[in-house]
């Protein structure tokens, strides 16, 4: 008792003296407060330090009106058809006002529902990512940064990618995440929410080369973004998290489920009604493969444009700066050119002969192939005109046809669809060697390439071949095919509008995907007799020769002392006719007169003349050049013939009409004043500029007219005769080299110059004994020109009365003036002062002056 009292009295005394005992929990509380204050201060200092460390070097916040991300460069035809696109990122920037409100809501609902409420950073997500990253580095867990990002953070990432590159800006590190968060805050401070959405929706990657919502709308639905349905919008809005995983092309079911999630989120957020949700959710996932306009439209032409733009503006400008390149191509003529080249090569290839089946299979292998083909083709219907691989399953005992299997379709290959399939024989005459039994070409087990055709297609062929085979064609309802094979020969076609100076159509080969070599611009080939107009124009211009100049067609031997060889040219007919007029020699494409004319002009003068007319390749410095032994590019030959068309005025030919930058500012413009497809302001401005580019008059207009008159004779009376089927005035020249390795036809009407070439790339063997320019190349020219000039009347060439010319009836044997209506005479043109003065002896006295006055 006494001890207890003593203790109480001591405690009372301490209290009275003002000293209170310290309780342990109070000490801990004070210590905790101090640590918290110190830790918070340290954390704040740490955050400030991190900010200054990681904020250093961050890119500037983009100004919305100076937002110039990489966008697609578009290539258009002259008539505004999209012909090609070039890009690193297929992006098309659209104003925020053009983006549908529902599409904006779909992205917000699926990616960042609190977008309009937060300050730009998902704090919890960033902290979670930081802890996971630290844990991974300490070996406590695997994986890198995870966690959601706000739309602002995703926009910040896009800005970082533009500034630092994809690898650095997407690295799974804490440093990158912190820099992204800092930049996101700056974006929120500098821009409105709508401006951030504008940047995001034009930047976000949505799969299959689509950057931004406009590109995605085009890639998946071939629509403008404004025309998307709610179902289409929500499918696109579901792609940013994993474009490959939710690809509607590769995984349509996954894309449908993701779309359903976006729709549920929009319904939950009150953005759409239940009825709208149900209707959109019921929409089928119908997407369309991205149109490869480059390969499908005019690949050779567009590739040449690409090379030109890269040479002059650089590859980065092409791939990133969103140029608009308007070419000089006429889309209808381009299609006509490609069809003409394909048809011409297929026809030529059939004249060459049958090279055999793709493969020969035994009975078991044949059954297995047919089963695989059935599964691969499924229920796909046959398309008229399309090529297929068929298996030969049976052959008629009389050889009149064969049964074939094309996938699940049993079909018929009649003899009339393969009479051309003789064995390859370049020396044989095609019409006389067609087969009379399918057994001579195919057998059971053969895999062959066939084209689906109609009965009419085959009966049209029948009219050309043998009327007696019509009865062998099956009745309607039977699936009919024609035997085909991929041509070995190649072709090029170049077509120029000489007055607008436009390359209006160009084909560089049979199949760009198989071989990108552009023969129109890159193949240097011997022009053969198509070079003879160069020779005769030089004589007309430099030597004052005339249409009536007499040249002796007689044997000639040229000696080459340097190489110790002799050359003896011959005419195609291997005959000599003695004295001939220059006109007769050119119209009939005689070789000896051309060589003698070449010699009269002189080798050096001819080389200079060839260059002056536009040939960029060097000429062989020997007399064989007279017959076209020096190779030329088809585009050069077309440009030179365009100079002939313009009566000696040489001008450049353009294949790029106009180039604009992303803001619509003109970088170059070569628009012709009468181009109906071009805007009026372009026609006025560029047309005025053309006044100061008159070109170079490389030969007198009179010689130009006379040369055209001579080439009209080639079409009307000579080797170019089939060109009269065009039904419009034309002038031109065929060209065939030794052994028919190259076949040409170069000709023009008043408004269109076209050159067609046919040959093998590596000349493994000649085209064939009978494959001249008139047979192999002229049909391509004719088929193209018929479509290219359809509905466009072609007047005769310039009136000769406006020039210093004299027109006279000339005796075709002697070159002297003949009476009008004389049986052996022809109208010819002469530069004043060069016309003949002598007349053909006649019963009546010929008054030369009177003839001349009457002719004028």
C-alpha positions in Angstrom: 0.0 0.0 0.0 2.7 2.4 0.9 4.5 1.8 -2.4 1.4 2.4 -4.4 0.7 5.7 -2.8 4.3 6.8 -3.2 4.1 6.2 -7.0 0.9 8.1 -7.3 2.3 11.0 -5.4 5.3 11.1 -7.7 3.2 11.1 -10.9 1.1 13.9 -9.4 4.2 15.9 -8.7 5.4 15.5 -12.3 2.1 16.7 -13.6 2.0 19.6 -11.3 5.5 20.6 -12.4 4.3 20.6 -16.1 6.1 17.5 -17.4 3.8 14.9 -19.0 4.9 11.4 -19.7 5.5 10.6 -23.5 3.2 7.8 -24.9 4.9 5.5 -27.5 2.2 5.8 -30.1 2.6 9.5 -30.2 6.3 9.1 -30.9 5.6 6.8 -33.8 3.0 9.2 -35.1 5.4 12.1 -35.1 8.1 10.0 -36.7 5.7 8.8 -39.4 4.6 12.4 -40.1 8.2 13.5 -40.4 9.0 10.6 -42.8 5.9 11.3 -44.8 6.8 14.9 -45.2 10.4 14.1 -46.1 9.4 11.3 -48.5 6.8 13.5 -50.2 9.3 16.2 -50.5 11.8 13.7 -51.9 9.2 12.3 -54.3 8.3 15.8 -55.5 12.0 16.5 -56.0 12.4 13.2 -57.7 9.5 13.9 -60.0 10.8 17.4 -60.8 14.2 15.8 -61.5 12.6 13.2 -63.8 10.7 15.9 -65.5 13.8 17.9 -66.3 15.8 14.8 -67.3 13.3 13.2 -69.5 11.7 16.4 -70.9 15.0 17.5 -72.4 14.9 17.2 -76.2 11.1 16.5 -76.5 9.7 17.7 -79.9 7.8 20.9 -80.0 4.0 20.7 -79.8 2.7 20.7 -83.4 0.6 23.6 -84.5 -2.6 22.4 -85.9 -2.4 24.7 -88.9 1.2 23.4 -89.5 0.4 19.8 -89.1 2.2 18.2 -92.1 2.6 14.5 -91.5 3.7 12.1 -94.2 0.8 11.6 -96.7 0.2 9.6 -99.8 1.3 10.9 -103.3 -1.3 10.3 -105.9 -0.8 9.9 -109.6 -3.7 10.8 -111.9 -4.4 10.4 -115.6 -5.1 13.6 -117.6 -8.8 12.8 -117.3 -8.6 12.5 -113.5 -8.6 8.7 -113.1 -6.4 7.6 -110.1 -3.5 5.5 -111.6 -1.1 5.0 -108.7 -0.2 5.9 -105.1 3.2 6.1 -103.4 3.8 6.3 -99.7 5.6 5.1 -96.6 2.4 5.6 -94.6 -0.9 5.6 -96.5 -2.4 8.6 -94.9 -4.9 11.2 -96.1 -5.5 14.1 -93.7 -9.1 15.3 -93.4 -10.3 18.3 -91.3 -11.9 17.5 -88.0 -15.2 18.9 -89.3 -15.3 16.2 -92.0 -15.0 13.3 -89.6 -18.5 12.1 -88.5 -19.4 12.7 -84.9 -20.4 9.1 -84.4 -16.9 7.9 -85.5 -15.3 10.3 -83.0 -17.6 8.9 -80.3 -16.8 5.3 -81.3 -13.1 5.9 -80.7 -13.7 7.7 -77.4 -16.0 4.9 -76.2 -13.6 2.1 -77.0 -10.2 3.8 -76.3 -10.7 6.6 -73.7 -14.2 7.2 -72.3 -13.0 10.0 -70.0 -11.2 11.8 -72.7 -13.0 15.1 -72.2 -12.5 15.0 -68.4 -8.9 14.0 -67.8 -5.8 16.1 -68.1 -4.1 13.9 -70.7 -2.4 11.2 -68.7 -3.7 7.9 -67.3 -1.9 8.1 -63.9 -2.9 4.6 -62.7 -2.0 3.1 -66.0 1.4 4.8 -66.1 2.1 3.9 -62.5 1.1 0.3 -63.1 3.4 0.2 -66.2 6.3 1.7 -64.1 5.9 -0.9 -61.4 5.8 -3.7 -63.9 8.8 -2.4 -65.7 10.8 -2.2 -62.5 9.6 -5.6 -61.5 10.8 -7.0 -64.8 14.2 -5.4 -64.4 14.5 -6.8 -60.9 13.6 -10.2 -62.2 10.4 -10.3 -60.1 8.2 -10.7 -63.2 8.4 -11.0 -66.9 7.2 -8.6 -69.6 7.6 -5.0 -70.4 5.3 -2.0 -70.1 1.6 -2.7 -70.0 -1.4 -0.6 -69.3 -3.8 1.7 -71.2 -2.9 5.0 -72.7 -5.3 7.9 -73.2 -5.9 9.2 -76.7 -3.7 12.2 -75.8 -0.9 9.8 -74.9 -1.4 7.9 -78.1 -1.2 11.2 -80.0 2.0 12.1 -78.1 3.5 8.7 -79.2 2.7 9.6 -82.8 4.5 13.0 -82.4 7.5 11.1 -80.9 7.5 8.7 -83.8 7.6 11.5 -86.3 10.4 13.2 -84.5 12.5 10.3 -83.3 11.6 7.4 -85.5 9.5 4.3 -84.8 12.0 2.2 -83.0 12.9 4.8 -80.3 9.4 6.1 -79.9 7.8 2.7 -79.3 10.5 1.1 -77.1 9.1 -0.7 -74.1 11.0 1.3 -71.5 10.1 3.5 -68.6 12.0 6.4 -70.1 9.8 6.3 -73.2 6.6 6.1 -71.1 7.6 9.1 -69.0 8.5 11.2 -72.1 5.2 10.2 -73.6 3.3 11.3 -70.5 5.2 14.7 -70.3 4.5 15.3 -74.0 0.8 14.4 -73.4 0.5 17.0 -70.7 2.1 19.6 -73.0 -0.4 18.7 -75.7 -3.3 19.2 -73.3 -2.0 22.6 -72.3 -1.4 23.8 -75.8 -4.3 22.3 -77.7 -8.0 21.9 -77.4 -9.5 18.5 -77.1 -10.9 18.8 -80.6 -7.4 19.6 -82.0 -6.0 16.6 -80.2 -8.7 14.4 -81.7 -7.9 15.9 -85.1 -4.2 14.9 -84.7 -5.1 11.5 -83.4 -7.7 10.5 -85.9 -5.4 11.4 -88.8 -2.4 9.6 -87.3 -3.7 6.4 -85.8 -2.6 3.1 -87.5 -5.6 1.0 -88.5 -4.0 -1.9 -90.3 -3.3 -2.7 -93.9 -1.2 0.4 -94.6 -4.0 2.6 -93.3 -3.0 5.6 -91.3 -5.9 7.8 -90.2 -9.6 7.3 -90.6 -9.9 8.5 -94.2 -7.3 6.0 -95.4 -9.1 3.2 -93.4 -12.5 4.1 -94.9 -11.0 3.8 -98.4 -8.9 0.7 -97.7 -11.7 -1.3 -96.1 -14.9 0.1 -97.6 -13.8 2.1 -100.7 -15.7 5.0 -99.2 -15.1 8.6 -98.0 -15.1 8.7 -94.3 -18.3 10.8 -94.3 -20.2 8.0 -96.0 -19.5 5.2 -93.4 -22.4 3.4 -91.6 -22.4 3.0 -87.9 -21.3 -0.6 -88.2 -18.4 0.4 -90.4 -17.4 3.2 -88.1 -17.3 0.9 -85.0 -15.4 -1.8 -86.8 -12.7 0.8 -87.7 -12.8 2.2 -84.1 -12.0 -1.2 -82.8 -8.8 -1.6 -84.7 -6.2 0.6 -82.9 -5.4 -1.8 -80.0 -4.4 -4.7 -82.3 -5.0 -4.1 -86.1 -3.7 -7.5 -87.1 -5.6 -9.4 -84.4 -8.9 -7.7 -85.4 -8.2 -7.5 -89.2 -11.6 -7.9 -91.0 -9.7 -9.4 -93.9 -7.7 -12.0 -92.0 -10.0 -12.6 -88.9 -13.5 -11.4 -89.7 -15.0 -13.2 -86.6 -12.6 -11.4 -84.3 -13.4 -8.1 -86.0 -17.1 -8.7 -85.5 -16.6 -9.4 -81.8 -14.5 -6.3 -81.4 -17.1 -4.2 -83.2 -19.7 -5.6 -80.8 -17.6 -4.4 -77.9 -17.3 -0.9 -79.3 -21.1 -0.8 -79.9 -21.7 -1.9 -76.2 -19.5 0.8 -75.0 -21.3 3.4 -77.0 -24.6 2.1 -75.7 -23.4 2.2 -72.1 -22.1 5.7 -72.6 -25.4 6.9 -74.0 -24.0 7.7 -77.4 -26.4 5.5 -79.4 -29.8 4.0 -78.8 -30.6 0.4 -78.4 -32.2 0.3 -81.9 -29.0 1.8 -83.5 -26.9 -0.7 -81.5 -28.9 -3.7 -82.7 -29.0 -2.5 -86.3 -25.2 -1.9 -86.5 -24.5 -5.1 -84.7 -26.5 -7.0 -87.3 -24.5 -5.5 -90.2 -22.4 -8.2 -92.0 -18.6 -7.6 -92.0 -18.2 -6.8 -95.7 -14.8 -5.4 -96.5 -13.1 -5.1 -99.9 -9.5 -5.8 -100.8 -7.4 -2.7 -101.2 -7.4 -1.7 -104.8 -3.9 -1.9 -106.3 -4.4 0.7 -108.9 -0.7 0.8 -109.8 -0.6 -2.8 -111.0 -4.1 -3.0 -112.3 -4.2 0.2 -114.4 -1.1 1.3 -116.2 2.0 0.1 -114.3 4.6 0.8 -117.0 3.4 4.4 -117.5 3.1 5.1 -113.7 6.5 3.5 -113.0 8.1 5.8 -115.6 6.4 8.8 -113.9 7.7 7.6 -110.5 11.2 7.5 -111.8 10.9 11.0 -113.2 9.5 12.5 -110.0 12.2 10.8 -107.9 14.9 12.1 -110.2 13.7 15.7 -110.0 12.1 16.0 -106.6 13.7 13.1 -104.6 12.3 9.9 -103.1 11.4 11.5 -99.7 9.1 14.0 -101.5 7.4 11.2 -103.4 6.8 9.0 -100.3 6.0 11.7 -97.7 5.0 15.0 -99.1 1.7 14.1 -100.6 2.3 15.4 -104.2 -0.5 15.3 -106.7 1.0 14.3 -110.1 -1.2 14.7 -113.1 0.1 12.8 -116.1 -0.6 13.3 -119.8 -2.2 9.8 -120.0 -5.6 9.4 -121.5 -7.2 6.6 -119.6 -9.3 5.3 -122.5 -6.4 5.4 -124.9 -4.2 3.7 -122.3 -6.8 0.8 -121.9 -7.0 0.6 -125.7 -3.2 0.4 -126.0 -2.9 -2.4 -123.4 -5.7 -4.4 -125.0 -4.1 -3.9 -128.5 -0.7 -5.1 -127.2 -2.1 -8.1 -125.5 -4.3 -9.1 -128.4 -1.4 -8.6 -130.9 1.0 -10.7 -128.8 -1.5 -13.5 -128.4 -2.2 -13.6 -132.1 1.5 -13.5 -132.9 2.2 -16.3 -130.4 -0.4 -18.5 -132.0 1.3 -18.0 -135.4 4.5 -19.1 -133.7 3.1 -22.5 -132.7 2.3 -24.6 -129.6 5.1 -25.1 -127.1 3.3 -27.8 -125.2 1.3 -28.3 -122.0 2.2 -26.8 -118.6 2.6 -30.3 -117.3 1.8 -34.0 -118.1 0.2 -36.0 -115.2 -0.3 -39.7 -114.8 -3.8 -41.1 -113.9 -3.4 -40.9 -110.1 -1.7 -37.5 -110.2 -4.4 -36.2 -112.5 -7.2 -37.3 -110.1 -5.4 -35.7 -107.2 -5.0 -32.4 -109.2 -8.6 -32.3 -110.1 -9.7 -32.8 -106.5 -7.4 -30.0 -105.3 -8.7 -27.7 -108.0 -12.2 -28.4 -107.0 -11.5 -27.5 -103.3 -9.6 -24.4 -104.3 -12.2 -23.1 -106.7 -15.2 -24.1 -104.6 -18.5 -22.8 -106.0 -16.8 -19.9 -107.9 -18.5 -19.3 -111.2 -16.5 -19.2 -114.5 -15.8 -15.7 -115.9 -15.9 -15.1 -119.6 -12.5 -14.1 -121.0 -10.6 -15.2 -117.9 -7.6 -17.6 -118.1 -7.7 -21.0 -116.2 -5.6 -24.0 -115.8 -7.5 -27.1 -117.1 -6.9 -30.8 -117.0 -7.5 -32.8 -120.2 -9.7 -35.8 -119.2 -10.7 -37.2 -122.5 -10.1 -36.8 -126.3 -12.6 -37.5 -129.0 -11.7 -40.5 -131.2 -12.1 -38.4 -134.3 -9.9 -35.6 -132.9 -12.7 -32.9 -133.1 -12.4 -31.9 -129.4 -11.5 -32.7 -125.9 -13.2 -32.9 -122.5 -11.5 -30.8 -119.8 -12.0 -30.1 -116.1 -11.7 -26.6 -114.7 -12.0 -26.8 -111.0 -15.5 -28.2 -110.3 -16.6 -27.4 -113.9 -16.7 -30.0 -116.7 -16.1 -28.2 -120.0 -15.2 -28.6 -123.6 -12.2 -27.7 -125.7 -13.2 -27.9 -129.4 -10.8 -28.2 -132.2 -11.9 -24.8 -133.5 -10.4 -23.3 -130.3 -7.0 -24.7 -130.9 -6.4 -25.2 -134.6 -3.4 -22.9 -134.2 -1.5 -25.4 -132.0 1.0 -26.7 -134.5 4.5 -27.4 -133.5 6.8 -24.4 -133.4 8.2 -23.7 -136.8 9.4 -20.1 -137.6 9.8 -21.0 -141.3 6.3 -22.3 -141.7 3.4 -20.3 -143.2 0.8 -20.2 -140.5 -2.5 -20.5 -142.4 -1.3 -23.6 -144.2 -0.2 -25.4 -141.1 -3.2 -25.4 -138.8 -3.9 -28.7 -137.2 -6.9 -30.9 -138.1 -7.0 -33.0 -134.9 -6.6 -32.1 -131.2 -4.5 -35.3 -130.9 -1.6 -33.5 -132.6 -1.3 -31.1 -129.7 -2.7 -32.5 -126.4 -3.3 -35.8 -124.6 -5.2 -37.0 -121.6 -3.4 -35.9 -118.4 -2.1 -32.6 -119.9 -2.5 -29.5 -117.8 -3.1 -26.6 -120.2 -4.0 -22.9 -120.0 -7.4 -22.1 -121.5 -9.7 -19.1 -121.8 -13.4 -19.2 -121.2 -15.2 -18.2 -124.4 -18.7 -18.2 -125.9 -19.9 -20.0 -129.0 -19.9 -16.7 -130.8 -16.2 -16.2 -130.0 -15.4 -19.5 -131.7 -17.7 -18.9 -134.7 -16.0 -15.6 -135.2 -12.7 -17.5 -135.4 -14.4 -20.0 -137.7 -15.0 -17.2 -140.2 -11.2 -16.6 -140.4 -10.3 -20.3 -140.6 -12.7 -22.9 -141.8 -16.4 -22.7 -142.2 -16.7 -26.5 -142.2 -15.9 -26.7 -138.4 -19.0 -24.9 -137.2 -21.0 -28.1 -136.7 -18.4 -29.4 -134.3 -19.1 -26.7 -131.7 -21.4 -28.0 -128.9 -24.8 -26.6 -128.3 -25.4 -23.7 -126.0 -25.1 -24.6 -122.3 -21.8 -26.4 -122.7 -18.9 -24.5 -121.1 -16.5 -23.7 -123.9 -12.8 -22.9 -123.8 -10.0 -21.9 -126.2 -6.4 -23.1 -125.8 -3.9 -20.4 -124.8 -0.3 -20.0 -123.8 1.8 -17.1 -122.4 3.5 -15.3 -125.2 7.3 -15.4 -125.5 7.5 -12.3 -127.6 7.3 -8.8 -126.1 5.9 -5.6 -127.4 6.0 -1.8 -126.8 3.6 0.9 -127.8 4.2 4.6 -127.6 1.5 7.1 -128.5 2.0 10.9 -128.7 -0.4 13.8 -129.2 2.0 15.8 -131.2 0.3 19.2 -130.9 -0.4 19.1 -127.1 3.0 17.4 -126.7 1.4 14.7 -124.5 2.5 11.1 -124.2 -1.1 9.9 -124.3 -0.6 6.2 -123.9 2.4 3.9 -123.4 2.8 0.1 -122.8 6.2 -1.3 -122.0 5.6 -5.0 -122.3 3.1 -7.9 -121.9 3.1 -8.2 -118.1 4.6 -5.8 -115.7 4.4 -8.2 -112.8 6.4 -10.8 -114.7 9.0 -8.3 -116.0 9.3 -4.6 -115.1 11.6 -3.9 -117.9 10.0 -1.0 -119.8 10.7 -1.7 -123.5 9.2 1.6 -124.6 11.8 3.6 -122.7 14.6 1.1 -122.1 14.8 -1.4 -125.0 17.2 -0.2 -127.7 16.1 -2.1 -130.8 17.0 -1.9 -134.5 14.3 0.1 -136.3 14.9 -1.5 -139.7 13.1 0.3 -142.5 11.3 2.6 -140.1 14.6 4.5 -140.2 14.4 5.2 -143.9 12.4 8.4 -143.5 15.4 9.8 -141.7 17.6 9.1 -144.7 15.2 10.5 -147.3 14.3 13.6 -145.2 18.1 14.4 -145.0 18.4 14.1 -148.8 15.3 16.3 -149.3 16.6 19.0 -146.8 20.3 19.0 -147.4 20.7 17.9 -151.0 17.5 19.4 -152.5 16.4 16.0 -153.7 12.8 15.6 -154.6 10.1 13.0 -154.8 11.1 12.6 -158.5 14.8 12.2 -158.0 16.0 9.1 -159.8 18.0 6.6 -157.8 19.6 3.5 -159.5 18.4 0.2 -157.9 21.4 -1.9 -158.7 23.8 -4.2 -156.7 26.3 -2.4 -154.5 29.1 -3.7 -152.3 30.4 -1.6 -149.4 33.9 -2.3 -148.1 35.0 -1.8 -144.5 38.9 -1.5 -144.6 39.1 -1.2 -140.9 37.4 -4.5 -140.2 38.3 -6.1 -143.5 34.8 -7.1 -144.3 32.4 -6.3 -147.2 28.7 -5.8 -147.1 26.3 -6.4 -150.0 22.8 -5.2 -149.2 19.8 -6.7 -151.0 16.2 -5.8 -151.4 13.5 -7.8 -149.6 12.4 -9.2 -153.0 16.0 -10.0 -153.9 15.5 -8.3 -157.2 16.8 -5.1 -158.8 14.7 -2.8 -161.0 17.2 -0.2 -162.2 16.1 3.5 -162.2 13.4 4.3 -159.6 12.0 7.5 -158.2 12.8 8.4 -154.6 9.0 8.2 -154.0 8.8 4.7 -155.4 11.8 3.6 -153.4 10.4 4.7 -150.1 6.8 3.6 -150.8 8.0 0.1 -151.6 10.7 0.1 -148.9 13.6 -0.7 -151.3 16.9 -1.2 -149.6 19.5 -0.4 -152.3 18.1 3.1 -153.0 18.1 3.9 -149.3 21.8 2.9 -149.0 22.8 5.0 -152.0 20.8 8.0 -150.6 22.6 7.5 -147.3 25.9 7.5 -149.0 25.0 10.7 -150.9 24.2 12.5 -147.6 27.3 11.1 -145.8 27.7 9.0 -142.7 28.7 12.0 -140.4 25.9 14.1 -141.7 23.4 11.3 -141.2 24.6 10.8 -137.6 24.1 14.5 -136.9 20.7 14.5 -138.7 19.5 11.5 -136.6 20.4 13.3 -133.4 18.8 16.5 -134.6 15.5 14.7 -135.2 15.5 13.4 -131.6 17.3 10.0 -131.6 19.4 9.9 -128.4 21.3 6.7 -129.2 24.5 6.8 -131.3 24.3 5.8 -135.0 26.5 3.2 -136.4 29.2 4.9 -138.5 28.7 2.6 -141.6 26.3 2.3 -144.4 24.2 -0.5 -142.7 22.7 2.3 -140.6 20.7 3.3 -143.7 18.6 0.1 -143.2 18.1 0.7 -139.4 21.0 -1.3 -138.0 21.5 1.3 -135.2 19.3 0.7 -132.2 16.8 3.3 -131.1 14.3 3.5 -128.2 10.7 3.3 -129.2 9.9 6.6 -127.4 12.7 8.3 -129.4 11.3 7.0 -132.7 7.8 8.2 -131.7 9.2 11.7 -130.8 11.0 11.9 -134.2 7.8 10.9 -136.1 6.0 13.5 -134.1 8.5 16.0 -135.5 7.6 14.7 -139.0 3.9 15.2 -138.1 4.6 18.8 -137.1 6.4 19.4 -140.5 9.9 19.6 -139.0 9.2 21.4 -135.7 10.9 19.6 -132.9 9.3 19.9 -129.4 9.6 18.0 -126.2 7.0 15.3 -125.3 5.7 15.4 -121.7 4.4 12.5 -119.7 3.9 14.6 -116.5 1.4 17.4 -117.2 1.3 19.0 -113.8 2.7 18.5 -110.2 1.1 20.1 -107.1 2.3 20.0 -103.5 0.1 19.0 -100.6 -1.3 22.6 -100.4 -2.2 22.7 -104.1 0.6 24.9 -105.1 1.8 24.3 -108.6 5.4 23.0 -108.9 5.4 22.6 -112.7 2.8 22.8 -115.4 2.9 21.7 -119.0 -0.8 21.9 -119.7 -1.8 22.4 -123.4 -4.2 25.3 -123.9 -6.8 23.0 -125.6 -6.7 20.2 -123.0 -10.4 19.8 -122.3 -9.7 17.9 -119.1 -7.6 20.5 -117.5 -9.0 23.4 -115.4 -9.3 26.7 -117.2 -6.7 28.5 -115.2 -4.1 25.8 -116.0 -5.0 26.0 -119.7 -4.7 29.8 -119.8 -1.4 30.0 -117.8 0.4 27.0 -119.4 -0.9 27.9 -122.8 0.5 31.3 -122.5 3.8 29.9 -121.4 3.9 27.6 -124.5 4.0 30.7 -126.6 7.6 31.2 -125.4 8.5 27.6 -126.2 8.1 27.5 -130.0 10.4 24.5 -130.4 13.1 24.1 -133.0 12.4 24.0 -136.8 14.9 21.2 -137.7 13.8 21.0 -141.3 11.8 23.3 -143.5 8.0 23.0 -143.3 8.0 22.3 -147.0 10.3 19.2 -146.5 8.2 18.2 -143.6 5.1 18.3 -145.8 6.7 16.4 -148.6 8.0 13.7 -146.2 4.5 13.3 -144.8 3.2 13.1 -148.4 5.7 10.3 -149.1 4.7 8.4 -145.9 1.0 8.8 -147.0 2.0 6.9 -150.1 3.5 4.1 -147.9 0.0 3.6 -146.4 -2.0 4.1 -149.6 0.2 2.1 -152.0 3.0 0.4 -150.1 3.9 -1.8 -147.2 1.6 0.0 -144.8 -1.5 -0.8 -146.8 -3.5 -2.4 -143.9 -3.4 0.9 -142.1 -6.0 2.2 -144.6 -8.6 0.2 -142.6 -8.4 2.9 -140.0 -10.6 4.9 -142.2 -8.7 8.1 -141.5 -5.8 9.8 -143.3 -2.5 8.2 -142.0 1.2 8.4 -142.9 3.8 6.0 -141.7 6.4 3.4 -142.3 6.9 -0.3 -141.5 10.2 -1.7 -140.2 11.5 -5.2 -140.3 15.1 -6.2 -139.4 17.1 -9.0 -140.8 15.6 -12.4 -139.9 12.6 -10.6 -138.5 14.1 -10.1 -135.0 12.3 -6.7 -134.8 9.0 -5.7 -136.3 7.8 -2.0 -136.3 5.1 0.2 -137.5 5.5 3.9 -136.9 2.7 6.1 -138.3 0.5 9.1 -137.5 -2.8 10.8 -138.3 -3.3 14.5 -138.0 -3.6 14.3 -134.2 -2.0 11.1 -133.0 1.5 9.6 -133.5 1.9 5.9 -132.5 4.8 3.5 -132.7 4.4 -0.2 -132.2 7.3 -2.7 -131.8 7.3 -6.4 -131.5 10.3 -8.7 -130.8 12.0 -11.0 -128.3 14.0 -9.5 -125.4 17.1 -11.7 -126.0 16.4 -12.8 -129.6 16.5 -16.6 -129.0 15.2 -17.0 -132.6 13.5 -14.9 -135.2 9.9 -13.9 -135.0 9.2 -15.9 -138.1 9.8 -15.8 -141.8 6.6 -14.0 -142.5 6.5 -11.8 -139.4 7.2 -8.4 -141.0 6.3 -5.0 -139.5 3.1 -5.0 -141.5 2.1 -8.4 -140.2 3.3 -8.4 -136.5 3.3 -4.7 -135.5 0.8 -2.9 -137.7 -2.2 -4.8 -136.4 -1.4 -3.6 -132.9 -1.1 0.0 -134.2 -4.4 -0.4 -136.1 -6.4 -1.9 -133.2 -5.2 0.8 -130.8 -5.7 3.7 -133.3 -9.3 2.6 -134.0 -10.2 2.9 -130.4 -7.9 5.9 -129.7 -9.5 8.0 -132.5 -13.1 6.6 -132.2 -15.5 9.5 -132.7 -12.6 11.9 -133.4 -12.5 13.0 -137.1 -9.0 13.4 -138.5 -8.6 16.0 -141.2 -6.0 15.8 -144.0 -2.7 17.3 -143.2 -1.9 21.0 -143.6 -3.1 22.7 -146.8 -0.1 22.7 -149.1 -1.1 26.0 -150.7 0.2 27.9 -147.7 3.7 26.8 -148.4 6.3 27.4 -151.1 5.4 24.2 -152.9 4.6 23.2 -156.4 2.3 20.2 -157.2 2.8 18.4 -160.5 1.8 15.3 -162.2 5.0 13.3 -162.6 5.7 10.2 -164.7 6.6 7.4 -162.3 9.2 5.9 -164.6 11.2 9.0 -165.8 10.5 11.6 -163.1 9.4 14.1 -165.8 6.3 16.2 -165.9 3.3 14.2 -167.3 0.0 15.3 -168.6 -2.8 15.3 -166.0 -4.6 12.0 -166.0 -1.7 10.1 -167.6 -1.8 6.4 -166.9 1.7 6.1 -165.4 1.7 9.5 -163.5 1.2 10.6 -160.0 0.8 13.9 -158.2 4.0 14.9 -156.4 5.1 18.0 -154.4 8.3 20.0 -154.8 9.9 22.9 -153.1 9.7 25.8 -155.5 12.8 25.9 -157.5 13.5 22.1 -157.3 10.6 20.9 -159.6 11.5 19.2 -162.8 11.5 21.2 -166.0 11.4 18.5 -168.6 8.2 16.9 -169.7 7.5 13.4 -170.9 7.6 13.2 -174.7 4.1 13.3 -176.1 2.3 13.7 -179.3 1.4 17.3 -178.3 4.0 19.9 -177.2 4.1 20.1 -173.4 4.2 23.7 -172.0 6.0 23.2 -168.7 5.1 26.7 -167.4 1.4 26.1 -168.2 1.5 22.8 -166.3 3.0 24.5 -163.3 0.6 27.4 -163.3 -2.3 25.0 -163.6 -1.0 22.9 -160.7 -0.8 25.9 -158.5 
